[in-house]
Amino acid sequence: MLAKTFGAAVYGVNATIITIEVTAGQGMKFFMVGLPDSAVKESEQRVEASLKYSGYRMPRQKVVVNLAPVDIRKEGSAYDLPIALCVLKASEQVNLEKNLEEYVIMGELALDGTLRPIKGVLPIAIEARKRGYKGFVLPVENAEEAAIVNNLDIIPVHNMMDALEFFEGKRSIEPLVVDTRDLFFSSQNAYDADFAHVQGQENIKRAMEIAAAGGHNVIMIGPPGAGKTMLAKRLPTILPPMTLQEALETTKIHSVAGKLGAKATLVSRRPYRAPHHTISDAALVGGGSFPQPGEISLAHNGVLFLDELPEFKRSALEVMRQPLEDRKVSISRAKWAVEFPANFMLISSMNPCPCGYYNHPDKECVCGPGVVQKYLNKVSGPLLDRIDLHVEVTPVSFDQMTGNRPAETSEAIRERVVQARERQTKRFEGHEGIYSNAMMPSQMVKEICEINPAGRILLKTAMERLGLSARAYDRILKVSRTIADLAGTDEIRIEHLAEAIQYRSLDRENWAG
């Protein structure tokens, strides 16, 4: 007898429906075809143990399991549950009232028949709804994530017997329903950190506000303990709240990577990723024999913080150059290519020298001649070219740390950032793929960031006297456009340019002596 149901395989951030067919006939062996990997092949032992524990048996017949389409490699253990149900039906051990072919079924079996959570549930649920399936049967731990998708019956089950009795009609399982919009808005701005907790560093807070308003990348240079990491952690709290579409995109990526955790739902807050400097190239940008999203994709619609930037492998930093420009990363293999979104803000920090105290107001730098410049040269020019704001961070004085002066909250700063972003949204209507000032190409900068004659004189003088590089020109204009947006003016004034010029520390000639 033939039994058939459906599962799914995830490639990139999208799912492909997999047809699972099982026949039981004359013979004595178990065969699995359709390009399964080792984890899929090992399902025979898991299925057999689960059936025996639940009071059934693996048929002593020739059992053939086919996973179609056969030219796509199947990976993982999530096909255990559909294979087990199809084996029971094909061997006529059960009488099913509901049709297996109306459902997508996924789940990894333990040896006692209980179900373990799987990865990539959200893209599978989206594809199941798109294809018109009646429902999605899956482990309880993944149900809330799948329930984000409406117009699809989400059937949560604890073990194989729950699923079997549901299809036999012996057990009624109510589909899980989640109010996606209520869930999204209820936790959208629930951050633990706040800029109100930061004493002093008003100039750095201002730089962070400008970066958030225009989507600009930032590098902070300063001695240990000056507050660079603390400030970076608070940047997501002043970014505009995510839209529902952005939240779905971000959740899909985290679902595919298995980063959501048990009973997780929608990612409604801007992600913040801070990988260690020992990270490999593939872990940073994504990859592997079966490509998985890297840290830059996990930071999609949020912040990627690279602490101690010069300590990262140069090769790892260089592979970020293309994603920083294209806002996506393409990973190609011999038989397929996948694309992961990577629209993130890069926030990086570094010490000014190996000892950390170059330009320190109180402590003396002990680095030898040329050591400071050699240390700064670990970060390549092309990467710095993609960073708009260079900010020098100085230590906070004792009086500032112990003062009781109330600091501005993240909510107050976010309101100004949102207003500036709204101006940019109107400005870039009709320009596909451009949503903030940082995304403007050079030609658009010339059109949108016009400056008056006094501004041209100031910019020319600054470039000559401070020894600013040519690459700093566009960056200064973009940042000054954002400062003008925060001020609520259409014109880029001379004070906006002056403030933007000061955020180009590393472009100054002989900055490191």
C-alpha positions in Angstrom: 0.0 0.0 0.0 1.1 3.6 -0.7 1.0 6.3 1.8 1.9 10.0 1.1 2.3 13.2 3.0 4.4 16.4 2.8 7.3 17.9 4.6 9.7 20.7 3.7 13.4 21.6 3.2 14.8 25.0 3.9 17.3 26.6 1.5 18.5 30.1 2.4 15.5 31.7 4.1 12.9 30.0 1.9 11.3 26.5 2.1 10.7 23.9 -0.6 7.9 21.4 -0.2 9.1 17.8 0.0 6.8 14.9 -0.9 7.2 11.9 1.4 6.0 8.6 -0.1 6.2 5.2 1.6 5.3 1.7 0.2 5.2 -1.6 2.0 5.3 -4.8 0.0 7.0 -8.2 -0.6 10.5 -8.3 0.7 12.5 -7.8 3.9 14.5 -4.6 3.6 14.2 -0.9 4.4 15.2 1.4 1.6 15.3 5.2 1.6 15.8 7.1 -1.7 15.7 10.8 -2.7 19.2 12.0 -1.9 19.0 11.8 2.0 22.0 12.7 4.2 23.2 10.5 7.1 20.8 12.2 9.6 17.8 11.3 7.4 19.0 7.8 6.7 19.3 7.2 10.5 15.6 7.9 10.9 15.0 4.2 10.3 16.3 3.4 13.8 14.5 6.3 15.4 11.2 5.4 13.7 11.5 1.7 14.6 12.2 2.4 18.3 9.3 4.9 18.4 6.9 2.5 16.8 7.9 -0.3 19.2 7.6 2.0 22.3 4.1 3.1 21.1 2.9 -0.4 20.7 3.3 -0.8 17.0 6.0 -2.5 14.9 8.2 -1.9 11.9 6.7 -4.0 9.1 8.7 -7.1 8.2 8.3 -6.2 4.6 10.1 -4.3 1.9 9.6 -0.7 2.9 10.6 2.0 0.4 10.7 5.7 1.5 11.0 8.2 -1.3 11.7 11.9 -0.7 10.9 13.9 -3.8 12.0 15.9 -5.7 15.0 13.5 -5.8 17.6 16.0 -7.1 17.4 18.1 -3.9 19.6 17.0 -0.9 17.5 16.3 2.2 19.2 17.1 5.6 18.3 16.8 9.2 16.0 14.7 11.4 12.8 16.6 10.9 11.4 14.0 8.5 11.0 11.3 11.3 7.4 12.0 12.2 6.0 12.0 8.6 7.9 8.9 7.8 6.6 7.1 10.9 3.0 8.0 10.1 3.4 6.9 6.5 4.9 3.6 7.5 2.0 2.9 9.8 -0.5 3.7 7.1 1.4 1.9 4.3 1.6 -1.3 6.5 -2.1 -1.0 7.3 -1.5 -1.0 11.0 -3.8 2.1 11.4 -7.0 3.4 9.9 -6.7 7.2 9.4 -9.8 9.3 9.3 -8.0 12.5 8.2 -6.0 12.7 5.0 -2.2 12.9 5.5 -1.9 14.6 2.1 -3.7 17.7 3.3 -1.0 18.5 5.9 2.6 19.4 6.1 4.1 17.2 8.9 7.5 17.8 10.5 9.2 16.6 13.7 12.3 14.8 15.1 11.4 11.6 17.1 13.1 10.6 20.3 13.3 6.8 20.9 10.2 6.9 23.1 8.2 8.7 20.5 8.3 12.2 21.9 9.0 15.1 19.6 12.0 17.4 19.7 11.9 20.9 18.2 13.2 21.6 14.7 14.7 24.6 12.8 13.2 26.7 10.0 9.6 26.4 11.1 8.4 29.9 10.0 9.5 29.7 6.3 7.9 26.2 6.2 4.6 27.6 7.5 4.7 30.4 5.0 5.3 28.0 2.2 2.6 25.6 3.4 0.0 28.5 3.5 1.1 29.6 0.0 0.6 26.1 -1.4 -2.9 25.8 0.1 -2.3 23.0 2.7 -5.0 22.7 5.4 -2.6 22.5 8.3 0.9 22.1 9.7 1.6 19.3 12.3 4.7 20.0 14.3 6.3 19.8 17.8 4.7 21.9 20.6 7.9 23.9 21.1 7.7 25.2 17.6 4.0 25.9 17.5 3.9 29.5 18.6 6.5 30.4 15.9 4.5 28.8 13.2 1.2 30.4 14.5 2.6 33.7 13.3 1.3 32.6 9.9 -2.5 33.0 9.7 -5.0 31.0 7.5 -3.2 27.8 8.3 -4.2 25.3 11.0 -1.2 24.9 13.4 -1.5 21.5 15.1 0.9 21.2 18.1 1.7 17.6 19.2 3.9 16.3 22.1 4.6 12.9 20.6 3.9 10.5 17.8 0.8 9.1 19.5 -0.7 12.6 19.7 -0.2 13.0 16.0 -1.5 9.5 15.2 -4.6 9.9 17.3 -5.3 13.2 15.7 -5.3 11.7 12.2 -7.3 8.7 13.4 -9.9 11.0 14.7 -9.5 9.8 18.3 -8.2 13.1 19.6 -9.3 16.6 18.9 -6.4 19.1 18.9 -7.5 22.8 18.6 -5.3 24.7 16.1 -3.1 27.2 17.9 -4.0 30.8 17.1 -1.7 33.8 17.9 -2.7 37.5 17.5 0.5 38.4 15.5 -0.1 42.2 15.6 -0.9 42.3 19.3 2.2 40.1 20.0 4.3 42.4 17.8 3.3 45.7 19.3 3.3 44.5 22.9 7.0 43.7 23.0 8.3 46.1 20.3 10.1 48.6 22.6 10.8 46.4 25.6 14.6 47.0 26.0 16.5 46.4 29.2 19.2 49.0 28.3 18.6 52.8 28.1 20.7 55.8 27.2 19.5 57.3 30.5 21.9 54.9 32.3 24.9 56.5 30.6 26.5 59.4 32.5 28.5 61.9 30.4 29.6 61.1 26.9 27.1 63.6 25.4 29.2 63.9 22.2 29.2 60.2 21.6 25.4 60.0 22.3 25.0 62.7 19.7 27.0 60.7 17.2 24.9 57.6 17.9 21.7 59.6 17.3 23.0 60.8 14.0 24.0 57.2 13.0 20.6 55.9 14.0 18.8 58.7 12.1 20.7 58.1 8.8 21.6 54.4 9.1 25.3 55.3 9.1 28.1 52.9 10.1 30.2 54.0 13.1 33.7 53.3 14.4 34.6 54.4 18.0 38.2 54.9 18.9 39.2 55.2 22.6 41.0 53.7 25.5 39.8 50.7 27.5 36.9 51.4 29.9 35.7 54.6 28.1 32.2 53.2 27.5 32.4 52.1 23.9 30.6 48.7 24.4 28.0 50.2 26.7 27.1 52.8 24.1 26.9 50.3 21.3 24.6 48.0 23.3 22.1 50.9 23.6 22.0 51.8 19.9 19.1 49.5 19.1 17.0 51.3 21.7 17.0 54.5 19.6 16.5 52.9 16.2 13.0 53.3 14.7 10.7 50.4 15.8 10.6 47.6 13.3 7.7 47.2 10.9 5.8 44.0 10.9 7.4 43.1 7.5 10.9 43.7 8.9 10.0 41.5 12.0 8.9 38.6 9.8 12.1 38.9 7.7 14.3 38.9 10.8 12.3 36.0 12.4 12.7 33.9 9.3 16.5 34.2 9.4 16.7 33.4 13.2 14.3 30.4 12.6 16.5 29.0 9.8 19.6 29.4 12.0 17.9 27.7 15.0 18.4 30.8 17.2 14.8 31.4 18.3 14.7 28.9 21.2 11.8 26.9 22.5 8.3 28.5 22.4 9.7 31.6 20.7 7.5 33.7 18.5 8.1 36.9 16.5 11.4 38.8 16.8 9.9 42.3 17.4 13.0 44.1 18.6 16.0 45.2 16.6 18.6 42.4 16.8 22.0 43.1 18.4 24.9 40.8 17.5 28.4 41.0 19.0 30.6 38.2 17.8 34.0 37.5 19.3 37.0 38.6 17.3 38.1 34.9 16.9 35.1 34.3 14.6 35.7 32.6 11.2 34.9 34.0 7.8 31.9 31.6 7.3 30.5 32.2 10.8 30.6 36.0 10.1 29.0 36.1 6.6 27.4 32.7 6.4 28.4 29.5 4.6 29.2 25.9 5.3 28.7 22.8 3.1 24.9 23.4 3.7 24.9 27.2 3.8 23.6 28.8 7.0 23.2 32.5 7.8 26.1 34.2 9.5 26.3 36.9 12.1 25.7 39.7 9.5 22.4 38.1 8.5 21.4 37.5 12.1 21.9 41.2 12.5 19.5 42.0 9.6 17.4 45.1 10.4 19.5 45.6 13.5 23.1 46.2 14.7 26.3 44.3 14.3 28.9 45.3 16.9 32.5 44.3 16.3 34.5 45.1 19.4 38.3 45.4 19.1 38.1 45.7 15.3 41.8 45.3 14.5 41.9 42.0 16.4 39.5 40.4 13.8 41.1 38.3 11.1 41.7 40.6 8.1 40.0 38.0 5.8 36.9 38.0 7.9 36.6 41.8 7.7 37.3 41.9 4.0 34.4 39.5 3.2 32.0 42.0 4.7 32.8 44.7 2.1 30.3 43.4 -0.5 27.4 42.8 2.0 27.9 46.3 3.4 27.3 47.8 -0.1 24.6 45.3 -1.4 22.8 44.7 1.9 22.7 41.0 1.1 25.2 38.1 0.9 25.2 35.5 -1.9 26.8 32.1 -1.1 27.4 29.8 -4.1 28.0 26.1 -4.2 28.5 23.7 -7.2 24.8 22.8 -7.4 23.0 25.8 -5.9 23.3 29.3 -4.6 21.5 30.9 -1.7 21.0 34.5 -0.8 20.7 35.8 2.8 19.6 39.4 3.5 22.1 41.5 5.5 20.8 45.0 5.9 22.5 45.9 9.1 24.3 48.9 10.8 27.9 48.2 11.5 29.1 49.6 14.9 32.8 48.9 15.6 35.2 49.9 18.3 38.9 49.8 18.7 41.7 51.0 21.0 43.9 53.7 19.4 47.0 51.5 19.9 48.1 48.1 21.3 48.5 49.5 24.9 45.2 51.4 24.5 46.4 54.8 25.8 47.4 56.8 22.7 45.9 60.4 23.0 44.8 59.6 26.6 44.4 62.8 28.7 46.0 61.2 31.8 47.9 58.0 31.0 51.0 57.8 28.8 51.2 55.6 25.7 54.1 53.1 25.9 54.0 52.0 22.3 57.1 52.5 20.2 57.5 54.7 17.0 55.4 53.4 14.2 53.5 50.9 16.3 50.3 53.0 16.5 50.1 53.4 12.7 50.8 49.7 12.2 48.0 48.9 14.6 45.5 51.2 12.8 46.6 49.8 9.4 45.1 46.4 10.5 41.8 47.9 9.4 41.9 48.3 5.6 41.1 51.5 3.8 38.2 49.9 1.7 36.5 48.9 5.0 37.0 52.3 6.5 35.5 53.7 3.3 32.2 52.1 4.2 32.1 53.7 7.7 30.6 57.2 7.8 31.3 58.3 11.4 34.7 58.1 13.1 34.3 59.0 16.8 36.9 59.6 19.4 35.8 58.4 22.8 37.4 59.9 25.9 37.1 58.6 29.5 34.4 59.9 31.7 35.6 62.0 34.6 34.8 61.2 38.2 32.5 64.2 38.5 30.5 63.1 35.5 30.2 59.5 36.8 29.0 60.6 40.3 26.8 63.5 39.2 23.1 63.3 39.5 22.3 65.2 36.3 19.5 63.3 34.6 20.4 61.9 31.2 18.1 61.9 28.2 16.2 58.6 27.7 16.3 56.4 24.7 12.6 57.1 24.1 13.2 60.8 23.7 16.1 60.3 21.3 14.1 57.7 19.3 11.4 60.3 18.7 13.8 62.6 16.9 15.3 59.7 15.0 11.9 58.5 13.8 11.0 62.1 12.6 14.3 62.2 10.7 13.6 58.8 9.1 10.2 59.9 8.1 11.7 62.8 6.1 14.0 60.4 4.4 11.2 58.0 3.6 9.4 60.9 1.7 12.7 61.9 0.0 13.4 58.5 -1.4 9.9 57.6 -2.6 10.3 55.9 -5.9 13.9 54.9 -5.3 13.8 51.2 -4.8 16.2 49.8 -2.2 17.1 53.2 -0.7 15.5 54.0 2.6 18.1 56.1 4.5 20.8 58.7 3.8 23.5 56.1 4.2 22.3 54.1 1.2 22.6 57.0 -1.3 24.9 56.3 -4.2 27.4 59.0 -5.2 25.3 60.4 -8.0 22.3 60.9 -5.7 24.5 62.6 -3.1 25.3 65.3 -5.6 21.6 65.9 -6.3 20.3 65.7 -2.8 23.2 67.1 -0.7 23.6 70.5 -2.3 25.6 73.0 -0.2 25.8 76.8 -0.5 29.0 78.7 -1.4 29.9 79.2 2.2 29.6 75.5 2.9 31.8 74.7 -0.1 34.5 77.0 1.2 34.3 75.4 4.7 34.5 71.9 3.2 37.4 72.8 0.9 39.3 74.4 3.8 38.7 71.4 6.1 39.9 68.9 3.5 43.0 70.9 2.9 43.9 71.8 6.5 42.9 68.5 8.2 44.3 66.4 5.3 40.9 64.7 4.8 41.0 62.0 2.1 38.9 62.1 -1.0 36.7 59.3 0.3 35.6 61.5 3.2 33.8 63.9 0.8 30.7 61.9 0.2 30.6 60.7 3.7 30.6 64.2 5.1 27.8 65.2 2.8 25.7 62.2 3.8 26.2 62.8 7.5 25.5 66.5 7.1 22.2 65.7 5.3 21.2 63.5 8.3 22.1 66.3 10.8 19.9 68.7 8.7 17.1 66.1 8.9 17.4 65.9 12.6 17.2 69.7 12.7 14.1 69.5 10.5 15.5 71.7 7.7 15.7 71.0 3.9 18.9 73.1 3.6 22.3 71.8 4.6 23.6 74.7 6.7 27.2 75.5 7.5 26.8 74.3 11.1 25.6 70.9 9.8 28.7 70.6 7.7 31.0 71.7 10.5 29.6 69.0 12.8 29.9 66.3 10.1 33.5 67.2 9.5 34.5 66.5 13.1 33.3 62.8 12.6 36.2 61.9 10.3 39.0 61.4 12.8 40.8 58.5 11.0 40.8 60.4 7.7 43.1 63.1 9.1 46.7 63.0 7.9 49.1 61.9 10.7 46.3 61.2 13.1 48.5 58.5 14.6 51.7 60.5 14.5 
